[in-house]
Amino acid sequence: MSGGVITAGWIQAAPTMVLAVSAFYGLANWRKQILEQRRIERAEACLIAADDVTKAVRAIRSTVFLSQDDVDAAGSLDEATRQFEVQAVQRALDALEVFHHEYRRASFFMDMPVPGTDQELDECMHTIVTPFRLMRFWERQSSPSNPHAREQAAKFRGEFLGLPAEDIDPREPISPETTEQRIRTALNALEDKLLPVTGGKRKPRS
């Protein structure tokens, strides 16, 4: 009799146990899906931010297009050019700050490249911003009686724009500028890590 009671109890409890097990596995699967979705979102946001940094950095060194209104508002072509460059550098720094934020969030969910793309882009930006600030400094010192200042300003402008050095051999082909090479390498490493997470594929870069 007691055996029958126990058996009946197990039969009554079985549906509850099945529901509990199903709920446990359902919750675990739900959590897994949520985490995977976050991984994808963080990877996508990081890749977009990295692309924005690249575009902003290239805009710094691109040809300056100014309208007559820009020149008139600035007072001269030189001043309009200076204002354009200052704004372009600031946009690149702002884009880099956003990238750092997204990169850190993504690193909570997945492994990131070694060396870190964030550090690489930081160093690349440093190689651009430092000569830019030195160029501005020497431009302010420049005068007809100070040819050294003009020479220094021209030197740092060349570094800022990534122009080849004057003492290169003209018979040799000019390789891509070092900073540009580092940026491409860093972005490729980032895409190798994050594109498989998103299911996307690398787009050719100009």
Contacts in CASP RR format, 6 or more apart in sequence:
PFRMAT RR
TARGET T0000
AUTHOR 0000-0000-0000
METHOD contacts of the structure
MODEL  1
MSGGVITAGWIQAAPTMVLAVSAFYGLANWRKQILEQRRIERAEACLIAA
DDVTKAVRAIRSTVFLSQDDVDAAGSLDEATRQFEVQAVQRALDALEVFH
HEYRRASFFMDMPVPGTDQELDECMHTIVTPFRLMRFWERQSSPSNPHAR
EQAAKFRGEFLGLPAEDIDPREPISPETTEQRIRTALNALEDKLLPVTGG
KRKPRS
35 109 0 8 1.000
38 109 0 8 1.000
39 109 0 8 1.000
39 110 0 8 1.000
39 197 0 8 1.000
40 197 0 8 1.000
40 198 0 8 1.000
42 102 0 8 1.000
42 105 0 8 1.000
42 106 0 8 1.000
42 108 0 8 1.000
42 109 0 8 1.000
42 110 0 8 1.000
43 106 0 8 1.000
43 109 0 8 1.000
43 110 0 8 1.000
43 194 0 8 1.000
43 195 0 8 1.000
43 197 0 8 1.000
43 198 0 8 1.000
44 198 0 8 1.000
45 102 0 8 1.000
45 105 0 8 1.000
45 106 0 8 1.000
46 99 0 8 1.000
46 102 0 8 1.000
46 103 0 8 1.000
46 105 0 8 1.000
46 106 0 8 1.000
46 190 0 8 1.000
46 194 0 8 1.000
47 190 0 8 1.000
47 191 0 8 1.000
47 194 0 8 1.000
47 195 0 8 1.000
47 198 0 8 1.000
48 102 0 8 1.000
49 95 0 8 1.000
49 98 0 8 1.000
49 99 0 8 1.000
49 101 0 8 1.000
49 102 0 8 1.000
49 103 0 8 1.000
50 99 0 8 1.000
50 103 0 8 1.000
50 117 0 8 1.000
50 121 0 8 1.000
50 187 0 8 1.000
50 190 0 8 1.000
51 187 0 8 1.000
52 95 0 8 1.000
52 98 0 8 1.000
52 99 0 8 1.000
53 92 0 8 1.000
53 95 0 8 1.000
53 96 0 8 1.000
53 99 0 8 1.000
53 121 0 8 1.000
54 183 0 8 1.000
54 187 0 8 1.000
54 205 0 8 1.000
55 95 0 8 1.000
56 88 0 8 1.000
56 91 0 8 1.000
56 92 0 8 1.000
56 94 0 8 1.000
56 95 0 8 1.000
56 96 0 8 1.000
57 92 0 8 1.000
57 124 0 8 1.000
57 125 0 8 1.000
57 128 0 8 1.000
57 183 0 8 1.000
59 88 0 8 1.000
59 91 0 8 1.000
59 92 0 8 1.000
60 85 0 8 1.000
60 88 0 8 1.000
60 89 0 8 1.000
60 92 0 8 1.000
60 128 0 8 1.000
60 132 0 8 1.000
60 160 0 8 1.000
61 128 0 8 1.000
61 160 0 8 1.000
61 161 0 8 1.000
61 162 0 8 1.000
64 81 0 8 1.000
64 84 0 8 1.000
64 85 0 8 1.000
66 77 0 8 1.000
66 80 0 8 1.000
66 81 0 8 1.000
66 84 0 8 1.000
70 80 0 8 1.000
70 83 0 8 1.000
70 84 0 8 1.000
71 77 0 8 1.000
71 80 0 8 1.000
73 80 0 8 1.000
74 80 0 8 1.000
74 82 0 8 1.000
74 83 0 8 1.000
82 136 0 8 1.000
82 139 0 8 1.000
85 132 0 8 1.000
89 128 0 8 1.000
89 129 0 8 1.000
89 132 0 8 1.000
92 125 0 8 1.000
92 128 0 8 1.000
93 125 0 8 1.000
93 129 0 8 1.000
96 121 0 8 1.000
96 122 0 8 1.000
96 125 0 8 1.000
99 118 0 8 1.000
99 121 0 8 1.000
100 118 0 8 1.000
103 112 0 8 1.000
103 117 0 8 1.000
103 118 0 8 1.000
104 118 0 8 1.000
106 112 0 8 1.000
106 194 0 8 1.000
110 193 0 8 1.000
110 194 0 8 1.000
110 197 0 8 1.000
111 193 0 8 1.000
112 118 0 8 1.000
112 190 0 8 1.000
112 193 0 8 1.000
113 186 0 8 1.000
113 189 0 8 1.000
113 190 0 8 1.000
113 192 0 8 1.000
113 193 0 8 1.000
116 186 0 8 1.000
116 189 0 8 1.000
117 186 0 8 1.000
117 187 0 8 1.000
117 189 0 8 1.000
117 190 0 8 1.000
120 182 0 8 1.000
120 183 0 8 1.000
120 185 0 8 1.000
120 186 0 8 1.000
121 183 0 8 1.000
121 186 0 8 1.000
123 182 0 8 1.000
124 179 0 8 1.000
124 182 0 8 1.000
124 183 0 8 1.000
124 186 0 8 1.000
127 159 0 8 1.000
127 178 0 8 1.000
127 179 0 8 1.000
128 160 0 8 1.000
128 179 0 8 1.000
131 156 0 8 1.000
131 157 0 8 1.000
131 158 0 8 1.000
131 159 0 8 1.000
131 160 0 8 1.000
132 156 0 8 1.000
132 160 0 8 1.000
134 152 0 8 1.000
134 156 0 8 1.000
135 153 0 8 1.000
135 156 0 8 1.000
135 157 0 8 1.000
135 159 0 8 1.000
135 160 0 8 1.000
138 149 0 8 1.000
138 150 0 8 1.000
138 152 0 8 1.000
138 153 0 8 1.000
138 156 0 8 1.000
139 149 0 8 1.000
139 153 0 8 1.000
141 149 0 8 1.000
142 149 0 8 1.000
142 150 0 8 1.000
142 153 0 8 1.000
143 149 0 8 1.000
162 177 0 8 1.000
162 179 0 8 1.000
164 174 0 8 1.000
164 177 0 8 1.000
168 174 0 8 1.000
175 181 0 8 1.000
176 184 0 8 1.000
184 205 0 8 1.000
187 205 0 8 1.000
188 202 0 8 1.000
191 202 0 8 1.000
195 201 0 8 1.000
195 202 0 8 1.000
END
